[in-house]
């Protein structure tokens, strides 16, 4: 990357971060009732404090700003008519509207599920889908499962200050890093990822414990479909850094990047189903909560998740760039790593319960 583009991207990131700080401050100042749910509505929050849930509005606004800014910086508008980009815009807009409605009215779970499936279908129809099987029907089913699962996972992880924000930042940092290694920084998706990363960085100032602002379903639903699409573009479909297309490699790269949302959602679903409870109802039984029952502070939990997410993503880079001769031994080693984390967190949820 030459000095001109480095200056452009650095200046853009810093400018959008500052804008995100100001924008979230304005939203916090004027959100007297907007985004603050009535306790009678049944919204379950970890700390039982009802704070403005309007942070997600800044994510969506700066996402749109990043799309619009591409032609300004690069003098090119042809990419803005790309079918996949239009599909991303449509699915993210639908997720944003659905999340906004849920923050305002506590919509029915089935309606939310229908909107999530619609987001997945939009991405598929626009050409954004996981492509690891020879049969496209299998690819479409896996993509729907991935999009709906990620939208719910990100939403469920938004249960404690800073958790979803730091995990999303980690995913985008490595997506940008992978794009730089592939020399894809002239792509419109690079600027969009940079803009959303800046939006999250500015929001983290207000969302770090003790938080002043929540992202709400407006933010978590938008982030869910956005990160799912970025995961497909950056981790699921591209070949490794040696230009080898190995499907099991791609699977582990994506799995390790998104390891914490996958593990937390899997454990919560298993535990709730075992108790005869619905996995779609909020509760204080996530891995994050049990780490607090174990004795960690909320800040320590956020830092712990940030470290685990970074180490796992670094391992995904190792898989993609450093290991040329992929084989069963590496599949076994990284499976052990994943299952060890899964088993460790599952043990914590069984061993440590809230004090009575």
C-alpha positions as CSV (number, residue, x, y, z in Angstrom):
1,X,0.0,0.0,0.0
2,X,1.5,3.4,-1.0
3,X,1.6,6.4,1.3
4,X,-1.4,8.1,-0.4
5,X,-3.8,5.2,0.3
6,X,-2.3,4.8,3.8
7,X,-3.0,8.4,4.6
8,X,-6.5,8.2,3.1
9,X,-7.5,5.1,5.1
10,X,-5.9,6.3,8.4
11,X,-7.5,9.8,8.0
12,X,-10.9,8.2,7.2
13,X,-10.7,5.8,10.2
14,X,-9.7,8.6,12.7
15,X,-12.4,10.9,11.3
16,X,-15.2,8.3,11.5
17,X,-14.1,7.3,15.0
18,X,-14.3,10.9,16.1
19,X,-17.7,11.2,14.4
20,X,-18.9,8.0,16.1
21,X,-17.9,9.5,19.5
22,X,-19.8,12.7,18.8
23,X,-22.8,10.9,17.3
24,X,-23.2,8.5,20.2
25,X,-22.8,11.3,22.6
26,X,-25.6,13.2,20.9
27,X,-27.8,10.1,20.9
28,X,-27.1,9.6,24.6
29,X,-27.9,13.2,25.4
30,X,-31.2,13.3,23.6
31,X,-32.5,9.8,24.1
32,X,-34.8,10.6,27.0
33,X,-37.2,7.9,26.1
34,X,-36.1,6.5,22.7
35,X,-34.5,3.1,23.2
36,X,-35.2,2.9,26.9
37,X,-37.5,-0.1,27.4
38,X,-40.2,-0.1,30.0
39,X,-39.3,-2.6,32.7
40,X,-42.8,-4.0,32.4
41,X,-41.9,-5.1,28.9
42,X,-39.8,-7.9,30.2
43,X,-36.4,-6.9,28.7
44,X,-33.7,-8.8,30.7
45,X,-30.4,-7.0,31.2
46,X,-27.5,-8.3,33.2
47,X,-27.2,-5.3,35.5
48,X,-31.0,-4.6,35.6
49,X,-30.4,-1.0,34.5
50,X,-32.5,0.4,31.6
51,X,-30.1,2.5,29.5
52,X,-30.6,4.0,26.0
53,X,-30.3,1.2,23.4
54,X,-29.6,3.5,20.5
55,X,-25.9,2.8,19.8
56,X,-26.8,0.6,16.8
57,X,-28.2,3.7,15.0
58,X,-24.6,5.0,14.7
59,X,-23.4,1.7,13.2
60,X,-25.9,1.9,10.4
61,X,-25.4,5.6,9.7
62,X,-21.6,5.2,9.4
63,X,-22.1,2.0,7.4
64,X,-24.1,4.0,4.8
65,X,-21.5,6.9,5.0
66,X,-18.7,4.4,4.2
67,X,-20.6,3.1,1.1
68,X,-21.2,6.7,-0.1
69,X,-17.6,7.7,0.6
70,X,-16.1,5.2,-1.7
71,X,-16.7,7.1,-4.9
72,X,-15.5,10.3,-3.2
73,X,-12.1,8.8,-2.4
74,X,-11.6,6.7,-5.4
75,X,-13.6,8.5,-8.1
76,X,-15.4,5.2,-9.0
77,X,-19.1,4.5,-8.8
78,X,-19.3,1.2,-10.8
79,X,-18.6,-0.9,-7.8
80,X,-21.5,0.7,-6.0
81,X,-23.8,-1.0,-8.4
82,X,-22.3,-4.4,-7.7
83,X,-25.1,-7.0,-7.1
84,X,-23.5,-8.4,-4.0
85,X,-23.0,-4.9,-2.5
86,X,-26.7,-4.0,-3.2
87,X,-27.7,-7.3,-1.5
88,X,-25.5,-6.4,1.5
89,X,-27.2,-3.0,1.7
90,X,-30.7,-4.5,1.5
91,X,-30.0,-7.2,4.1
92,X,-28.3,-4.8,6.5
93,X,-31.2,-2.3,6.1
94,X,-33.8,-5.0,6.8
95,X,-31.9,-6.2,9.9
96,X,-31.6,-2.6,11.1
97,X,-35.3,-1.9,10.7
98,X,-36.1,-5.2,12.4
99,X,-33.8,-4.4,15.3
100,X,-35.2,-0.9,15.6
101,X,-38.8,-2.3,15.8
102,X,-37.7,-4.9,18.4
103,X,-36.1,-2.2,20.6
104,X,-39.3,-0.1,20.4
105,X,-42.0,-2.8,20.5
106,X,-40.5,-6.1,21.7
107,X,-41.5,-7.9,18.5
108,X,-42.5,-11.6,18.4
109,X,-39.6,-14.1,18.1
110,X,-41.2,-15.7,15.0
111,X,-41.3,-12.3,13.3
112,X,-37.6,-11.7,14.1
113,X,-36.8,-15.2,12.8
114,X,-38.7,-14.5,9.6
115,X,-36.7,-11.3,9.1
116,X,-33.4,-13.1,9.7
117,X,-34.3,-15.8,7.1
118,X,-35.2,-13.0,4.7
119,X,-31.8,-11.4,5.2
120,X,-30.1,-14.7,4.4
121,X,-32.3,-15.1,1.3
122,X,-31.4,-11.6,0.1
123,X,-27.7,-12.3,0.4
124,X,-28.0,-15.6,-1.4
125,X,-30.0,-14.1,-4.3
126,X,-27.5,-11.3,-4.7
127,X,-24.6,-13.8,-4.9
128,X,-23.3,-13.8,-1.4
129,X,-23.3,-17.4,-0.1
130,X,-20.9,-20.0,1.2
131,X,-19.4,-22.0,-1.6
132,X,-17.8,-25.2,-0.3
133,X,-20.1,-27.9,-1.7
134,X,-20.6,-29.0,-5.3
135,X,-24.4,-28.8,-4.8
136,X,-25.6,-25.2,-4.6
137,X,-28.7,-26.3,-2.6
138,X,-26.4,-27.5,0.2
139,X,-24.4,-24.2,-0.1
140,X,-27.7,-22.2,0.3
141,X,-28.9,-24.2,3.3
142,X,-25.5,-23.7,5.0
143,X,-25.6,-20.0,4.2
144,X,-29.0,-19.6,5.7
145,X,-28.0,-21.5,8.8
146,X,-24.8,-19.3,9.0
147,X,-26.7,-15.9,8.6
148,X,-29.5,-16.7,11.0
149,X,-27.2,-18.4,13.5
150,X,-24.8,-15.4,13.5
151,X,-27.6,-12.8,13.8
152,X,-28.9,-14.7,16.9
153,X,-25.4,-15.4,18.3
154,X,-24.4,-11.7,18.2
155,X,-27.7,-10.7,19.6
156,X,-27.4,-13.2,22.5
157,X,-23.8,-12.2,23.2
158,X,-25.0,-8.6,23.7
159,X,-25.7,-9.4,27.4
160,X,-22.9,-7.5,29.2
161,X,-21.0,-4.3,28.7
162,X,-18.5,-4.3,25.9
163,X,-18.7,-8.0,25.0
164,X,-20.3,-7.9,21.5
165,X,-18.4,-4.7,20.7
166,X,-14.9,-6.2,21.4
167,X,-15.7,-9.4,19.6
168,X,-17.0,-7.5,16.5
169,X,-13.9,-5.3,16.5
170,X,-11.7,-8.4,16.6
171,X,-13.5,-9.9,13.6
172,X,-13.2,-6.8,11.6
173,X,-9.6,-6.2,12.5
174,X,-8.6,-9.6,11.1
175,X,-10.9,-9.2,8.1
176,X,-9.1,-6.0,7.2
177,X,-5.7,-7.6,7.9
178,X,-6.6,-10.5,5.5
179,X,-7.7,-8.0,2.9
180,X,-4.4,-6.1,3.1
181,X,-2.5,-9.4,2.7
182,X,-4.5,-10.1,-0.5
183,X,-4.0,-6.5,-1.8
184,X,-7.8,-5.9,-1.7
185,X,-7.7,-2.5,-0.1
186,X,-9.1,-0.8,-3.3
187,X,-12.3,-2.8,-2.9
188,X,-15.4,-1.1,-1.6
189,X,-15.8,-3.7,1.1
190,X,-12.4,-2.6,2.6
191,X,-13.7,0.9,3.2
192,X,-17.0,-0.4,4.6
193,X,-15.2,-2.6,7.1
194,X,-12.9,0.3,8.1
195,X,-15.9,2.5,8.6
196,X,-17.9,0.0,10.7
197,X,-14.7,-0.7,12.7
198,X,-14.4,3.0,13.4
199,X,-18.0,3.1,14.4
200,X,-17.5,0.3,16.9
201,X,-14.3,1.9,18.3
202,X,-16.2,5.2,19.0
203,X,-19.1,3.3,20.5
204,X,-16.8,1.3,22.8
205,X,-16.1,4.4,24.8
206,X,-19.7,4.5,25.9
207,X,-20.2,0.7,26.0
208,X,-17.2,-0.2,28.2
209,X,-18.1,-1.0,31.8
210,X,-19.8,0.8,33.4
211,X,-21.6,1.5,30.2
212,X,-23.7,4.5,29.4
213,X,-25.2,3.2,26.2
214,X,-26.3,-0.2,24.8
215,X,-26.3,-1.1,21.1
216,X,-29.8,-2.7,21.4
217,X,-31.2,-5.1,18.9
218,X,-30.8,-2.3,16.4
219,X,-27.1,-2.8,16.6
220,X,-26.8,-6.5,17.2
221,X,-29.1,-7.4,14.3
222,X,-27.2,-5.1,12.0
223,X,-23.9,-6.5,13.2
224,X,-25.1,-10.0,12.9
225,X,-25.9,-10.0,9.2
226,X,-23.0,-7.6,8.4
227,X,-20.4,-9.9,10.1
228,X,-22.0,-13.0,8.6
229,X,-21.6,-11.5,5.1
230,X,-18.1,-10.3,5.8
231,X,-17.3,-13.8,7.1
232,X,-18.4,-15.2,3.8
233,X,-16.4,-12.7,1.7
234,X,-13.3,-12.8,3.9
235,X,-13.0,-16.2,5.5
236,X,-15.4,-18.8,4.1
237,X,-14.9,-18.5,0.3
238,X,-11.4,-17.1,-0.5
239,X,-8.5,-19.4,-0.9
240,X,-5.7,-19.4,1.6
241,X,-2.7,-17.0,1.3
242,X,-1.0,-19.6,-0.8
243,X,-3.9,-19.6,-3.2
244,X,-5.0,-23.1,-2.2
245,X,-8.7,-23.8,-2.1
246,X,-9.1,-26.4,0.7
247,X,-12.6,-26.5,2.1
248,X,-11.7,-27.9,5.6
249,X,-9.1,-25.1,5.9
250,X,-11.8,-22.5,5.1
251,X,-14.1,-24.1,7.6
252,X,-11.5,-23.8,10.4
253,X,-10.5,-20.3,9.5
254,X,-14.1,-19.1,9.7
255,X,-14.8,-21.2,12.9
256,X,-11.8,-19.8,14.7
257,X,-12.6,-16.2,13.8
258,X,-16.1,-16.5,15.1
259,X,-15.3,-19.0,17.9
260,X,-16.8,-17.1,20.8
261,X,-20.3,-16.4,19.3
262,X,-20.4,-20.1,18.1
263,X,-19.4,-21.5,21.5
264,X,-21.6,-19.2,23.6
265,X,-24.7,-19.9,21.5
266,X,-24.1,-23.6,21.4
267,X,-23.7,-23.9,25.2
268,X,-26.7,-21.7,25.9
269,X,-28.9,-23.7,23.6
270,X,-27.7,-27.1,25.0
271,X,-28.2,-26.0,28.6
272,X,-31.7,-24.5,28.0
273,X,-33.0,-27.4,26.0
274,X,-31.7,-29.8,28.7
275,X,-33.8,-27.8,31.2
276,X,-36.8,-27.7,29.0
277,X,-36.5,-24.0,28.4
278,X,-36.8,-22.0,25.1
279,X,-33.4,-21.1,23.7
280,X,-34.9,-17.9,22.3
281,X,-35.8,-16.2,25.6
282,X,-33.2,-14.0,27.3
283,X,-31.6,-15.0,30.5
284,X,-28.5,-14.7,32.7
285,X,-27.0,-18.1,31.8
286,X,-24.4,-17.2,29.2
287,X,-20.8,-18.0,29.5
288,X,-20.1,-14.3,30.3
289,X,-22.5,-14.5,33.3
290,X,-21.0,-17.7,34.6
291,X,-17.5,-16.2,34.5
292,X,-18.8,-13.4,36.7
293,X,-20.3,-16.1,39.1
294,X,-16.8,-17.6,39.0
295,X,-15.4,-14.4,40.4
296,X,-14.4,-12.3,37.4
297,X,-15.4,-8.7,37.1
298,X,-17.3,-7.5,34.0
299,X,-14.2,-5.7,32.7
300,X,-12.1,-8.8,33.2
301,X,-14.7,-10.9,31.3
302,X,-14.6,-8.4,28.4
303,X,-10.7,-8.5,28.4
304,X,-10.8,-12.3,28.6
305,X,-13.1,-12.6,25.6
306,X,-10.9,-10.1,23.7
307,X,-7.8,-12.1,24.4
308,X,-9.4,-15.5,23.4
309,X,-10.9,-13.9,20.3
310,X,-7.5,-12.5,19.3
311,X,-5.6,-15.7,19.9
312,X,-8.1,-17.7,18.0
313,X,-8.1,-15.3,15.1
314,X,-4.3,-15.4,15.1
315,X,-4.5,-19.2,14.8
316,X,-6.8,-18.7,11.8
317,X,-4.1,-16.6,10.2
318,X,-1.6,-19.4,10.9
319,X,-3.9,-21.8,9.1
320,X,-4.3,-19.6,6.1
321,X,-0.8,-18.2,5.6
322,X,1.8,-20.4,7.4
323,X,0.6,-24.0,7.0
324,X,0.9,-25.0,3.4
325,X,0.5,-28.8,3.8
326,X,-2.9,-29.0,5.4
327,X,-3.7,-32.5,6.6
328,X,-5.5,-34.7,9.2
329,X,-2.9,-33.8,11.9
330,X,-3.7,-30.1,11.7
331,X,-7.5,-30.9,11.6
332,X,-7.0,-32.9,14.8
333,X,-4.9,-30.2,16.5
334,X,-7.3,-27.4,15.8
335,X,-10.3,-29.6,16.6
336,X,-8.8,-30.2,20.0
337,X,-8.3,-26.5,20.5
338,X,-11.9,-25.7,19.6
339,X,-13.3,-28.6,21.7
340,X,-11.1,-27.7,24.7
341,X,-12.5,-24.1,24.7
342,X,-16.0,-25.5,24.3
343,X,-15.6,-28.0,27.1
344,X,-13.9,-25.5,29.4
345,X,-16.7,-23.0,29.0
346,X,-19.4,-25.7,29.4
347,X,-17.7,-26.8,32.6
348,X,-17.8,-23.3,33.9
349,X,-21.5,-23.0,33.2
350,X,-22.2,-26.2,35.1
351,X,-19.7,-25.6,38.0
352,X,-20.5,-21.9,38.8
353,X,-24.0,-20.7,39.5
354,X,-25.3,-17.4,40.8
355,X,-25.1,-17.0,44.6
356,X,-28.4,-17.6,46.3
